[in-house]
């Protein structure tokens, strides 16, 4: 099969988020039924009393990554909002380890009463396929509560690489197969998966260099030890503005307000979309009135001018919506990354 024909077939498969595959452990009907059930906000006296009583004590919000990153910063901001608007402390708790799987498993095993929540990220959708022996089933073991924000990654190169556009980059990579090294914060990290999706849809050959975290990867990109990175915008935007890195495009479907003149990869590779999203999920079977109360409060934050300005400063776009819409996105994103992981032959154990 010729390279061009292979790439055309790839482009046909990826953009429409993939149909259910045998290797995707997501029961759409069961999960979406749970999500839709979470949306039902009863008018009965009993439900109204239950809603009025929640929360009656502190709520824990677990994040599976260390403090300091975009997820941590915005997660704490959201927890502070919920504390102020729902009258009880929402305690943000970092439980790093195993690419966020430790925190995810802890929440999956908790009582479904709304007092332990997971600050969920796009890593959860990747891990569902990347890790073969998890003690939980994402997203089936969780009730979607609310999406919060999306952050684009940026396709960026060291200034020594003689390209300024995505088409030039694709041509250069194909003219030098295997010569370009792309950095990531580790196998399965958002930088890694964005690059694998790009390889999948364009047919370029680049070598993956995983690091123990995004910071050392970015340091080596700045020094020229590696040439390419699909980094999160908040981490790289200062270096891009200073001319220390050359940005070619953002990975989201729409351009970013933080760098409005920068095109999307999808403008040159139709259907390409990759981003880092964050939201909140609860243990499976969490009561619908609890979910609805949390969802309404978070959506209120996402329309607050001050809150939105804080997100914009980090290059993040708010994503208000219903629990059911968030649930559908979890299913679709898990299936999408399952296909890319299978194509790339990636496994983390």
Number of C-alpha atoms within 10 A of each C-alpha: 5 6 11 11 10 14 17 13 12 17 18 12 16 21 16 12 16 17 13 17 12 7 11 17 18 22 13 16 9 10 24 22 13 23 26 18 19 24 22 14 17 13 9 8 9 10 16 13 11 13 19 14 11 19 21 12 12 14 20 19 25 25 28 27 22 14 15 9 13 20 23 20 14 20 23 20 17 20 20 16 19 20 17 12 14 16 14 16 19 24 17 21 20 17 18 16 12 14 19 22 23 17 24 29 19 18 27 24 15 15 14 18 17 24 21 22 28 26 30 28 25 20 22 21 22 23 24 23 26 22 16 11 11 15 13 17 15 23 22 22 21 27 31 35 33 30 29 28 21 21 26 27 27 30 26 24 26 22 18 10 14 11 18 15 17 21 14 13 18 18 12 17 17 17 12 13 12 13 14 19 17 23 27 29 21 19 20 24 21 25 26 22 24 27 24 24 22 23 18 22 24 20 19 22 20 19 15 20 17 20 17 11 13 21 13 15 22 23 12 16 24 18 11 16 15 21 21 30 30 28 28 22 27 18 18 19 19 12 14 17 12 9 12 16 23 22 29 21 26 29 29 21 18 15 19 23 13 16 16 11 10 16 21 25 26 20 14 13 16 15 18 23 21 28 22 23 21 24 22 26 30 30 26 22 17 22 22 24 24 24 28 21 18 21 24 17 16 26 18 14 21 23 13 11 10 11 17 16 14 14 22 16 12 17 23 25 21 20 19 20 17 21 30 22 18 24 27 17 15 26 23 20 18 26 24 24 29 24 23 23 20 13 13 13 9 17 14 13 8
